[in-house]
Amino acid sequence: MIIGIPKEIKNNENRVGMTPSGVNELVKHGHSVYVQQSAGEGSGFADEEYIKAGAEILPDIESTYAIAGMIVKVKEPIEPEYKLVKRGQVIFTYFHFASDRELTEAMIASGATCIAYETVKGSQGGLPLLIPMSEVAGRMSVQEGCRFLEKPQGGRGVLLGGVPGVKPAKVLVLGGGVVGRNAALMAAGLGADVTITDISLPTLRHLSEVMPKNVKTLFSSRHNIEQELPTTDLVIGSVLIPGAKTPKLLTADMLPLMRKGSVVVDVAIDQGGCFETSHATTHSDPVYEVEGIIHYAVANIPGAVPYTSTMALTNATLPYALRLADMGWREACKADKGLAEGVNIVDGAITFKAVAEAWGMEYTPLELD
């Protein structure tokens, strides 16, 4: 198969779809890999490293899309890329269709096969291609929250871990999944007073057993969240319903309960956000204020640490990319039902139910025979 790795063009997105090491594995399997010039520079990988790994370098994004049977990316195609996607081409990347109608309609019109990292399921359950970036985003959410709690950044001027004689900041983490667990661990490690919420009692029991002593668990309900907000300095929103829009756990009328200069970080913004007052921001303009509350809602948080993120992502995606290239997407999906769950759009039809429901469009069950 001919595989193309274009340079990401989303705002401040420095990750790349595959490391030179991953490219080398594809080449060893007999596939041809074409990498757009300078695609890996933002992650610290020079063109020469890709050439050494067996790839060929192409001068622009147009030629990369044109030659490839499968495109391996990090983020969803954006408007300038829509016209480059070909009928029958496999696009393997994060899509988050349920939060972007324009993207959904463009990929339907393209006739491509869209396989979304975020809905691929593992053999033991879970979302193996979402986990590495969720781990990064969870840890980064606290790092960014700390920064914007600083007074020069508009925050309350609170040190997360406090100091002897001064209480630490209070952190509320909404959602006990991979993002939430990593956020709670990061905040706890910095010495914060952390509360993590979830609607699953088994999850809460597990968290209470494995989390540090400065992490408390709380059943997630509107009442309980409202009770926490007046003394909370940093809220991390980390709720995920695979492939679907996220529920709004922090509503506009709840913001006045918080102290001015507190910070909310919406890690779920890729799927529409779990705060009612959230809208997507960028690394170059990451925050805005509503009711005196600092909102951070960058849609590609892991892009701020591209070397770590690209390495972690390739570790997870490479086995699937090899299967898709070796077997073709239909045979690969027949052999792996979890990979088949990643197929969101095929030849103009939506094959992932939550995406169809998000936009009131027709759902067509995936047929592999």
C-alpha positions in Angstrom: 0.0 0.0 0.0 1.0 3.6 -0.6 0.8 5.6 2.7 1.0 9.4 3.0 1.9 11.4 6.0 1.0 15.0 5.5 2.1 18.0 7.7 -0.5 19.0 10.1 -1.9 22.4 9.4 -4.3 23.0 12.3 -3.4 26.0 14.5 -0.2 25.3 16.5 -0.4 21.5 15.8 3.2 20.3 15.9 2.6 16.6 16.1 3.0 14.3 13.1 1.2 11.2 12.2 4.1 8.8 12.6 7.7 8.7 13.8 10.6 7.6 11.6 10.6 4.4 13.6 7.0 3.7 12.7 7.7 4.5 9.0 10.5 2.0 9.0 8.2 -0.7 10.2 5.7 0.0 7.4 8.6 -0.1 4.9 9.8 -3.4 6.3 6.3 -4.8 5.6 6.8 -3.8 1.9 4.7 -0.6 1.9 5.7 2.7 0.3 5.6 5.7 2.6 5.6 9.3 1.4 6.1 12.1 4.0 5.5 15.7 3.3 8.5 17.9 3.6 9.1 19.2 7.1 6.1 17.2 8.5 8.1 16.0 11.5 10.1 19.1 12.3 7.6 20.3 14.9 8.0 17.0 16.8 11.8 17.0 16.4 12.1 14.6 13.5 14.1 15.8 10.5 13.3 14.8 6.9 16.7 13.0 6.8 15.4 10.7 9.6 12.4 9.7 7.5 14.6 9.2 4.4 16.9 6.9 6.5 13.8 5.0 7.6 12.9 4.3 4.0 10.4 7.1 3.2 10.3 9.4 0.3 9.9 13.1 0.9 7.2 15.1 -1.1 7.3 18.8 -1.4 3.7 19.7 -0.5 0.4 18.5 1.0 -1.3 18.2 -2.4 1.2 15.6 -3.7 1.1 13.7 -0.4 -2.7 13.3 -0.6 -2.7 12.6 -4.3 -0.3 9.6 -4.2 -1.6 7.8 -1.1 -4.1 5.0 -0.7 -4.1 5.7 3.1 -3.4 8.9 4.9 -2.1 8.7 8.5 -2.6 11.9 10.4 -3.0 13.3 13.9 -5.9 15.7 13.7 -9.0 15.8 11.5 -8.7 17.3 8.0 -9.6 21.0 8.1 -11.2 23.1 5.3 -8.1 23.5 3.0 -7.7 19.7 3.0 -11.3 18.7 2.2 -10.8 18.9 -1.5 -7.6 16.8 -1.3 -9.4 13.7 0.1 -10.1 11.2 -2.6 -13.0 8.7 -3.0 -11.9 5.3 -1.7 -9.0 6.7 0.2 -8.5 5.6 3.8 -8.1 8.5 6.3 -6.8 7.2 9.6 -6.8 10.0 12.3 -8.7 11.6 15.1 -12.0 12.9 13.7 -14.4 13.8 16.5 -17.2 14.0 14.0 -20.0 14.5 16.6 -18.6 18.0 17.3 -18.1 19.2 13.7 -21.0 19.1 11.2 -19.0 20.8 8.4 -16.3 18.1 8.7 -18.9 15.3 8.7 -20.5 16.6 5.6 -17.2 17.1 3.9 -16.1 13.6 4.5 -19.4 12.2 3.4 -19.0 14.1 0.2 -15.5 12.9 -0.3 -16.4 9.2 -0.6 -13.4 8.3 1.6 -13.2 5.7 4.3 -12.8 7.5 7.6 -11.4 5.5 10.5 -11.4 7.5 13.7 -8.7 6.8 16.4 -11.1 7.8 19.1 -13.7 5.1 18.5 -11.4 2.1 17.9 -11.9 -0.4 20.7 -9.3 -2.7 22.2 -9.6 -6.5 22.6 -10.0 -6.0 26.4 -12.3 -3.0 25.9 -11.3 0.6 26.3 -10.1 3.0 23.6 -6.5 2.2 22.9 -5.8 5.0 20.4 -7.4 7.6 22.6 -5.6 6.6 25.8 -2.1 7.9 25.1 -3.4 11.4 24.1 -5.8 11.3 27.0 -2.9 10.6 29.4 -1.0 13.6 27.9 -4.1 15.9 28.0 -5.0 14.9 31.5 -1.5 15.8 32.8 -1.3 18.9 30.6 -4.7 20.2 31.9 -3.3 20.6 35.4 -0.1 22.1 34.1 -2.1 24.7 32.1 -4.5 25.2 34.9 -1.6 26.1 37.2 -0.3 28.6 34.8 -3.6 30.4 34.4 -4.2 30.5 38.1 -1.2 32.9 38.3 -2.1 36.5 38.7 -0.2 37.8 35.6 -2.3 35.3 33.5 -5.6 36.6 35.0 -6.0 34.1 37.7 -6.6 34.3 41.4 -2.9 34.1 42.2 -3.0 30.7 43.8 -0.2 28.2 44.1 -1.7 24.7 43.5 0.3 23.0 46.3 0.2 25.8 48.8 3.1 26.2 51.2 3.6 25.5 55.0 1.0 27.5 56.8 -1.1 28.2 53.6 -3.7 25.7 52.4 -3.3 24.2 48.9 -5.6 25.0 46.1 -8.7 22.9 45.5 -9.1 21.0 42.2 -12.3 19.4 41.0 -12.0 16.8 38.3 -15.2 15.9 36.5 -14.9 12.3 35.1 -12.9 9.4 36.4 -11.7 8.0 33.0 -8.2 8.2 31.6 -8.0 12.0 31.4 -9.5 12.4 34.8 -7.3 9.9 36.5 -4.2 11.5 35.0 -5.3 15.0 35.9 -6.0 13.9 39.5 -2.7 12.2 39.9 -0.9 15.3 38.5 -2.7 17.7 40.7 -2.2 15.4 43.8 1.5 15.1 43.0 1.7 18.9 43.1 0.1 18.9 46.5 -3.4 20.1 45.7 -6.6 19.1 47.5 -8.3 17.1 44.8 -11.9 15.8 44.4 -12.7 13.5 41.4 -16.3 12.7 40.4 -17.9 10.0 38.3 -21.4 8.4 37.9 -19.9 4.9 38.2 -19.7 3.5 41.7 -17.2 0.7 40.7 -15.0 3.5 39.2 -15.2 5.5 42.3 -14.4 2.5 44.5 -11.4 1.8 42.3 -10.2 5.4 42.4 -10.6 5.5 46.2 -8.3 2.5 46.5 -5.5 3.6 44.1 -5.4 7.4 44.4 -3.1 9.3 46.8 -4.6 10.3 50.2 -5.2 13.9 49.0 -7.6 12.7 46.3 -11.3 12.3 47.4 -14.0 10.7 45.4 -17.5 12.1 44.9 -20.6 10.8 43.0 -21.2 13.1 40.0 -24.5 15.0 40.2 -25.5 18.6 39.6 -26.1 19.1 43.4 -22.7 17.7 44.4 -20.9 19.8 41.8 -22.6 23.0 42.9 -21.6 22.2 46.5 -18.0 22.0 45.5 -17.7 25.1 43.2 -17.6 27.9 45.8 -14.3 26.6 47.2 -12.8 25.2 44.0 -9.9 27.0 42.3 -9.5 24.7 39.3 -12.1 22.6 37.5 -10.9 19.9 34.9 -13.7 18.7 32.6 -12.8 15.2 31.4 -16.1 13.5 30.4 -16.2 11.3 27.4 -19.0 9.4 25.6 -17.1 7.6 22.7 -17.9 9.2 19.4 -20.8 11.3 20.8 -21.2 14.8 22.1 -20.4 15.3 25.8 -23.0 16.3 28.4 -22.8 19.8 29.9 -21.8 19.3 33.5 -20.9 22.9 34.2 -23.7 25.2 33.1 -23.7 28.9 32.6 -25.8 29.5 35.7 -23.2 27.6 37.9 -20.3 30.0 37.1 -21.3 32.7 39.6 -20.9 30.1 42.3 -17.1 30.2 41.7 -14.7 32.9 42.8 -13.4 35.4 40.3 -10.1 34.3 38.8 -10.8 30.6 39.2 -9.9 28.5 36.1 -11.8 25.8 34.2 -10.1 23.5 31.7 -12.4 21.7 29.2 -10.4 18.7 28.0 -13.6 17.4 26.3 -13.8 20.3 23.9 -12.9 18.0 20.9 -16.3 16.3 21.5 -18.2 19.6 22.0 -17.1 20.3 25.5 -18.6 19.5 28.9 -18.9 23.2 30.0 -21.9 25.1 28.6 -19.8 28.2 28.2 -16.9 26.5 26.4 -15.8 27.2 22.9 -12.7 25.9 21.2 -9.5 27.9 21.6 -6.0 27.6 20.3 -2.5 27.4 21.8 -1.8 30.9 20.4 -5.0 32.3 22.1 -5.9 29.7 24.7 -8.1 31.4 27.2 -11.1 33.8 27.6 -13.2 35.0 30.5 -16.9 34.4 31.3 -18.3 35.8 34.5 -14.7 36.4 35.7 -13.8 32.7 35.3 -10.8 31.9 33.1 -11.8 29.3 30.4 -9.1 27.2 28.8 -10.5 25.1 25.9 -7.6 24.3 23.5 -8.8 21.6 21.2 -5.4 19.9 20.7 -3.8 20.1 24.2 -1.2 17.4 23.5 0.1 19.5 20.5 1.9 21.6 23.0 4.3 18.7 23.8 4.6 17.2 20.3 7.7 15.1 20.8 6.2 13.2 23.7 2.8 13.1 22.1 4.0 11.8 18.7 6.1 9.1 20.3 3.1 8.0 22.5 0.6 8.1 19.6 2.8 6.1 17.2 3.3 3.4 19.8 -0.5 3.0 19.9 -1.5 3.5 16.2 1.3 1.6 14.5 -0.1 -2.0 15.0 -3.4 -0.8 13.5 -1.8 1.0 10.6 0.2 -2.1 9.8 -2.9 -4.2 9.8 -4.8 -1.8 7.6 -1.8 -1.6 5.1 -1.1 -5.3 5.1 -4.7 -6.5 4.8 -6.7 -3.6 3.4 -9.2 -1.9 5.6 -12.1 -4.3 5.0 -10.2 -7.5 5.8 -8.5 -5.8 8.7 -11.8 -4.9 10.2 -13.2 -8.3 9.6 -10.4 -9.7 11.6 -10.6 -7.1 14.4 -14.1 -6.0 15.5 -12.5 -3.3 17.7 -10.9 -1.8 14.6 -14.2 -2.0 12.8 -15.7 0.2 15.6 -13.3 3.0 14.3 -15.0 3.1 10.9 -17.2 6.2 11.1 -17.9 7.0 7.4 -17.6 4.9 4.3 -18.3 5.9 0.7 -20.7 8.7 1.7 -22.5 6.8 4.5 -22.2 7.3 8.3 -21.5 3.9 9.8 -21.1 5.1 13.5 -24.4 5.5 15.2 -23.5 8.3 17.6 -22.3 10.5 14.8 -25.5 10.0 12.8 -27.5 10.8 15.9 -25.5 13.9 16.7 -26.5 15.5 13.4 -29.9 13.8 12.8 -28.5 12.1 9.7 -29.1 8.6 8.4 -27.1 5.8 10.0 -25.9 2.9 7.8 -24.6 -0.2 9.7 -21.1 -1.2 8.5 -21.1 -4.1 6.1 -17.8 -5.8 5.6 -18.8 -8.7 3.3 
